[in-house]
Amino acid sequence: MKNKSEIVIGKREATTIIIALISTQVFLNYPRAMAESAATAGWILSIYATVLTLLLFFIISKLYSNFEGKDILDISEYLAGNAGRIVIGIILIIFFTFIGAVILREFGENVKLVSLSISPISFILLFFITGMIVGAYAGLEALVRFSAIAVPIIAAGYLFILIGVSQYFDVSRILPILGTGPIEVFGKGATRISTFAALIVLFLMPPYIKTHKNFKSVGYWAIILSGIFLTMGTLSYLLVFPYPIATESSLPIYQLARLINYGRFFQRVESIFVLIWDASALLNLSITLFLIVYIFKKTFKLEYYKPLIIPFAILVFNICILPRNLMTAMDMEIKYFRNYSSIVTFAMTIVILLLARIKQRSMKKERKQSG
Amino acid sequence: MPEFKIKLKKLLFFSEPEKDEGFILKENLYDKSEEERNRQDIENNSDKKPSPKSTRNENILYNKQKGEELDGKNVDKSQKDDKQNKGQKPEISKKLSDNLEYMKKVYTIPINGDVILREFDITIKDDTIEAFIIFFDGMVDRKLINEAILQPLMLLSNLDIKGKFDDIASYISKHLLPQNQLKVVNGYKELIGEVNFGGCGIFIDGVSIAFTADVKGWEHRNVERPNTELVIRGPQEGFTEVLRVNTALIRKILKDEDFIVENMEIGRRSKTPCSLLYIKDIANDSLVNEARRRLKSLKVDYIIDSGELEQLIEDNTYLPIPQIIDTERPDKVASLLTEGKVGVLVHGSPYALVMPATLTGLLHSPEDSYIRFPYSNFLRFIRVMAILLTLLLPGLYLAITNFHPEMIPTDLLLAIEASREKVPFPSVVEVLMLEISFELIREAGIRIPGPIGPTLGIIGALILGQAAVAANIVSPILIIIVAVTGIGSFAIPTFSLAFSFRLLRFGYIILGAMAGFLGITTGLFIQGIILVNSKSFGIPLLIPFGPRTKGAATDEIIRAPIWKQERRPDSLNTKDDKKQPHISRRWVIKKRGE
């Protein structure tokens, strides 16, 4: 790892990293999950979650204004010394290890489902793990640059699919417009901000994106663009499949891609989808692995992070093959990730920032009194 | 009769075989003791911090030198001491006989056949002064030596020349040597360097200096068409093996006094002359310094071609993608220099090196700027397609036929299946077999002696094209795929870039056969990450994509019309980043005003 001052992440690059982490869910089961909890109003729920996240981010960015260039670990150290940093660091490591393992398993299982049905899951995971290790070894600079190149390509492929299925759109399928009802959508739906849990990456980035202005614009852009991608996917899915069918598919966007039909020759282009899908998975997973080792390094003030990569890759791999099958893995995701991840990202961050601010004020007062 | 008896005796009785030992290269002949080796290392790395051991060695050297001084110019030393002397830069002696003997020693004169040492007398103002010249036969222009050195010194020195006469040395250099490049040297080292590189050394009795005249005149190839980078529009000159001809070819195009040709020698023994090229008021100083630092730091024995130098100064040896542009076109070097890049020419190599390289830059051909805007963009598009085909086509074929057959429309699937029906091998074996034999033909085509070259094409086409299909070893569709892949690799303008994609193609074949699209995506991801992480002379290889820089649309990916190319590449941070004003076609304004 180079010196902090040497690496500067541009706004665009930082935004793409966060988009890569958040929007990958649309390739997994996000549209179906939306359909399950809000029926035909899934897309409204998606917009609602985005707006809520924007509000939360507004609060966080206000609180953050005094801590320019400091990440959440620095702030927790300021608040409670080494103990604070280590506690928060360990929470984050567990958080990312869990997310990484679940996403790895889901992607692996889905690839198995779609194209490599005879191969054992461990063989498929081997490819992902190799990609993750190489990505983490290459380091932060390479990952952000690569994501700045790859995310637009993946987004283009994704849009291609959505445009391709537009001929099947039927507006009557998203009626009744409020789905399961406003209480269900706007009340229970608030927990959906967990979708944006990966935003916590942004709170680890300030040392690299320098100014608070950049921090704000990266945050807003990333949330808005991810929100658009997620909502577009959900909306198209709900417009194409009627509600009862929509709750059953385990690979919503793949199901959409299967319908694409450009003339007589290009009838089954969903395999192209496998390409962008794998690419987004690899990008997401290698960033996650890098974050795990980066946080570990920073938490324990180590000098190098590279020796940690292989042990953590093995750890993630082992955790990811613990669930007996895809259903158990998805169950884990639904039970834990969707309910509690927002606590880590938003509640924890806000509490830390508030406390740090109070400490800052009291110290200022003390200084004034003494001076 | 007695002879017959002896022969009979030899035939019947045992006699010890004569010792008929051939030549054996003894292993320990030049083996050095550990101490000596250490000393040599220290001499070589004199810039390193002196360890206690080395100071001791320095003392030894110092003592030796002292001893020599006491003995006067003792030339009867062992060869080892000569080497020492070479390194110590002994001064040229006033006595001609000392110089003569020293030169004989250095050049091993009676044994070394192509060194010519010619002794003669110069007559100046009724004085006769002894002198000799030394040069390598074949490396010099004989006529020049006869007419510009020997004739004036031997004959014309008798003439009554008007002018001052201060001392012999300046008189000779000012009046008697009508040679345009004459150098005065004090030390043997410099003189020997000149003579080794086609110069002529002139020694005169009673003078403690010597002259060297540049009379290079060896046989060389003329300026011809470039062999590997042909264009339809544009200059048709290529570099040759002679450094000065090459620098002149570039200067002829640039016609700029700020174009600097910095000379340096690389190679401890070969002392290969190299030139660092840059335009003083465009190129970034730190880039020039870095190139100079890398070149000067090299400690090698011999450098023969720029290909060797490329491997010694590139950033990452293990990366398949080349990180330095090599070209044999002076116009390409010139245009890259005007962008702010730095070039290196090596004597004896018709390829110039230009750095830093970017992946998009490696895809450019000089022709891009010579032909009109729409055509050049079409060519660029074709080249990108060529790369994708070369790299991915066989891998994609395997992935699709083995793992994603649903992608293929039914009619095509039936056609492929029908053609594969009788082929006994799995498709990956088929692909590898055909690809390897294609590579074989390609390699053989380069190594094959000229006259039988055409036969190879016939054999290759016959065996691969016809017989293999007829014998049901490969399917005809695969032949099309391998042929397209091969053609794709020929369309890549940089030879070494095409090489890297040819090599990586095999990786994608294996990945595609192992896990279909997942394998190929993983391969692309890993390749992308590695590429994005690599640099050429401090500049990321994937500029202008990662990191994103300005000007991607002017001449990096697509080429804007020539009047829109206003700025030099952003990544090079040049001293003068403007190529032309916003409106370079002034006639446009004039027309509006009218």
Interface residues (C-beta under 8 A of the other chain):
Chain A: G10 R12 E13 V111 S115 L116 S119 F123 I124 F127 F128 T130 G131 V134 G135 A138 G139 E141 A142 L143 R145 F146 A148 I149 A150 R264 F265 F266 Q267 R268 V269 E270 S271 V274 L275 D278 A279 L282 L283 S286
Chain B: I400 F403 H404 E406 M407 P409 A515 G516 F517 L518 G519 I520 T521 T522 L524 F525 I526 G528 I529 I530 V532 N533 P540 L542 F545 G546 P547 R548
